[in-house]
Structures are given as C-alpha cells and as structure tokens.
Amino acid sequence: MSHQPFPFRQIGDFQITALSDGTMSASLDLLSGIEKADADDIQYNAGIDEPGNIHINCYLIRGRGRVILVDTGAGPLNNVGGQLQANLAAAGVSPDDVDTVLLTHCHPDHIGGLLDAEKRPVYKHAEIILHPLEAQHWQDDKKLKIANERGQRNFGLVRQTLHAYAQNVSFFNGDKIADGILPVWLPGHTPGHTGFRIDSDAQCLLIWGDIVHYPHIQSAQPAVSILFDTDPALAEETRKKILEKAVREKLLIAGMHLGQAGFANVLSAGSGYRISYSDK
C-alpha cells in the first residue's frame, strides 16, 4: 500500500488504520464514582490539554479484498467531530469502496456518519452489521417513551438510520466476520455493545468500542462510569473483565475514545490499570 499518513497496525493479513473523527466537547461532570478534582488530576498528569473533551476514533480494516469500516463517527451532527470523511479520503478510500460497516453500538458519535446532511446513506454499497440486542433496544417503544429529550433524539436518529439502510442491515450471530475477525459482545454501555477481535499468530488486536470514554481515568479506576452507560453496573463489570484480559493476553487495544494515537496496551498499575499508547 502507499504511504500511510495515519496510525496503523498490521495484524496478519489485515491492516487496521485509526481514523480520527475529531473531538466532542464534554465534561468530567459526566463521570460518577470519582471526585472531579481527582479526575482533573489524572487528566493533567496524563498531559491532556482539554480534560473534558472526548476524542472520537473510527477504524478502517483492509485486507483479503475487504474494506471494512468500524463505526462512522458523528458525521454532520451538532458540530461534533465530522472529520472522518476527509481522513478516509486521505487514506485513499471512498465511501463507495467500503463493503462493510461494523457498528460497536448506536450512539450518535458512532452512527452519525452513516447519513449525510440530507439524511441519505453515505455508504451505499456497504452491509451494515450490528448486534441484534442493539437494534431491539433502539426499536423498543417503551424505552423510547421513558427516555429524556436527548435520549429521544438518539432513538429517532437510530430508527431513521436503520430505515435508510434497511435493505443492507445484518446482525451478528457470533460467527466470524472474516477469517481472523470475530465480534465480541461487551454489554453494559448499551445492550448490544460489541467489540471486534482480529487475530494472527504474532499478535491479537481488540477494537473495544466504548469500554472507556476517558481512557486514563477509567483504566486507573475501572469503577468510574459515565452518564451514557445504559447499565452502569454491567458496564463496570465488562470493563474490569476486559482490562484484566488485555493485560493477561497482552492484547493490543483500539478504542473509539482513545487518543489520536489510536492503539494502546493495558498495563497493571496498583489497584487498577494504565493505558500505554503503543508505538509501531
């Protein structure tokens, strides 16, 4: 392939590239289970300039004739992110080249890029794959009725998006996506929150979606949850299991809210863990 301007890793036959969609303005007040001063200190010590902002990554997987995109960023929504299309083009890929979009879950900063400003499908030739429990959650009228105003907007966006792609939507059933790529159910953040494990003899990469939103804080203190978690207790349980697994199996981690470096290792640190951004 030509010179790669973005962070990437080669895992077996697949090249995985981290493509930033930019950041969304947020606040450490969204966190529970930690004092804001302590959260500020962790961010400051990690060298984070804007401690409340949340970075948004998407991942491009190429190999064996496949062009797969994992999540699509925020798209044209609310002046959040919106850089994916330019970065995809810089990586030499057009939306029409993408044959599959894998969704970790259906929050707006993950599916917003599926539709353009006129609400038309961006990835016209792609199969859209998500966990069946994720679709069930967002299509549940009872949950829609009890959601707050922000939540109801999210329900509307998911339904509009899945309807626009209705002919191209499929669901994970636990089977491999391609030889060497497996979906991994990571419930809690949302009911169908899913990661993707890419294996080779030399190394394994886990794209873990939204296991963390503030990587340094939630690795150091895995009990810290964020307002966006559908089931905070289950999200905490899943986070602890995956952090421990990442250390035990020496997994390379990719995550939608890691920094722009895109790839990291997880190391044990005291009673918690530490994110170490990975060099090539």
Number of C-alpha atoms within 10 A of each C-alpha: 5 6 6 11 11 17 17 20 19 16 20 15 16 21 16 24 25 24 31 30 28 19 22 18 13 13 13 20 13 12 19 14 11 16 12 15 10 11 21 17 13 18 20 13 9 13 10 14 9 13 19 18 16 22 21 30 31 26 25 22 24 17 14 11 9 14 20 20 25 27 26 30 31 27 25 18 16 11 11 19 24 24 20 22 20 15 17 22 11 14 17 12 15 14 18 12 15 20 17 20 23 25 25 29 26 26 21 21 24 24 23 27 27 26 22 14 12 7 15 14 18 19 23 15 15 22 20 23 19 23 24 14 17 20 18 12 17 23 16 11 12 10 14 18 12 10 14 11 11 8 16 16 14 19 24 13 20 20 16 15 20 20 12 16 20 13 10 15 15 15 16 19 11 11 11 15 17 10 11 15 18 18 22 20 18 25 24 21 28 24 23 23 25 25 24 23 20 24 19 14 7 7 14 18 24 22 26 23 27 26 31 23 22 25 21 21 27 27 24 18 18 24 20 22 26 21 12 15 18 14 15 19 15 17 27 23 15 19 26 20 13 18 24 17 13 20 16 12 10 15 21 22 24 29 25 31 22 26 21 19 17 26 27 20 19 23 18 16 11 8 8 17 21 21 22 14 18 16 11 8
